[in-house]
Amino acid sequence: MSRRSSKRHSSILADLPTASDAPGAAFFKPHEWPDDLAHMPDVKQSGIASLKEGAIAALQAADLDTKIDVTRRTALLWHMGTLGVGGAIGQKPPDRPGRPDKPVLVPPNKLKKRSIRSERGRIALLHAIAHIELNAIDLAWDIVARFADPSSMGGPAMPRSFFDGWTRVALEEAKHFSLLRNRLADLNAHYGMLDAHDGLWEAAQATGHDLTARLAIVPLILEARGLDITPSLLAQIEAVGDQDSAAIFRIIYRDELGHVAVGAKWFRYLCLKQGLEPASTFQHMVRTYFRGPLKPPFNDFARCRAGLTPGFYRALASAGN
């Protein structure tokens, strides 16, 4: 089922600062959300007792509106300082996140490739990126829920600022998904109408026992890839005159820089705590848990801005780079 289209107002193009004085508005950036979500969520009687509980509730939600709503409310409650981590809660995150019946998941090589010069091609691109962003919501919450309890990772307890970072990541991924979902509706399309693949979730699940490995694979491999490909996608979208989609991709690119930076910061933190050299540890983790070589071209400038320097990944690149 497609959601009713919510036309974007001009602030998404100009990235204007919000005029709202509501607590948490600067954190939430309500002006960057679709119009139907461009407000602070109501957190009265939320029923969310801890960050871990909210993370698990978002992971379990199969209804997409519920997943977004729980993500927004949990993030705001955490930002306001009204939730504890809840690491001692015995409940474990699900092995797989809740999902609607569609899209149908198929092997990556079964997905059709289309030119974005046509509207059908742009719909396919928006659908594919929306699917990535939906997975990214769940991957962020899975990190929070899975590693909230120090005994689950066999390493040091993580400070509150670690959970600050990943809660912000989950919230921003929910914003990205909502923007893309609404843009699809503007084009008389909807999320779930095309097939998708499960590669992102599968790539992450081999690291469920080890936070250092999870950080190497999710933000520093999967999210960093977005830094490599988004500028060229943005240029192509602008070239065909689709400024509404381009505005969304600019927001995604800016936010993803921060997401990779969160991963790089805490990966280095864990290496320091364990007496490990970060670059060689990263390479070991990638060779152990990630299938295949890293594919150039790399956006070295953006990666460096996020704290991921070439010494981490160049040795892993496929031949010819």
Buried (B, 14 or more C-beta within 10 A) or exposed (E): EBBEBBEBEEBBEEEEEBEBEEEBBEBBBBBBBBBEBBBBBEBEEBEBEBBBBBBBBBBBBEEBEBBBBBBBBBBBBBBEEEBBBBBEBEEEBEEEBBBEEBBEBEEEEEBEEBEBEEEBBBBBBBBBBBBBBBBBBBBBBBBBBBBBBBEBBEBEEBEEEBBBBBBBBBBBBBBBBBBBBBBBBBBEBBBBEBBBBBBBBEBBBBBBEBBBBBBBBBBBBBBBBBBBBBBEBBEBBBEBEBEBBBBBBBBBBEBBBBBBBBBBBBBBBBBEEEEBEBBEBBBBBBEEBBEEEBEBEBBBEBBEBBBBBEEBBBBBBEEEE
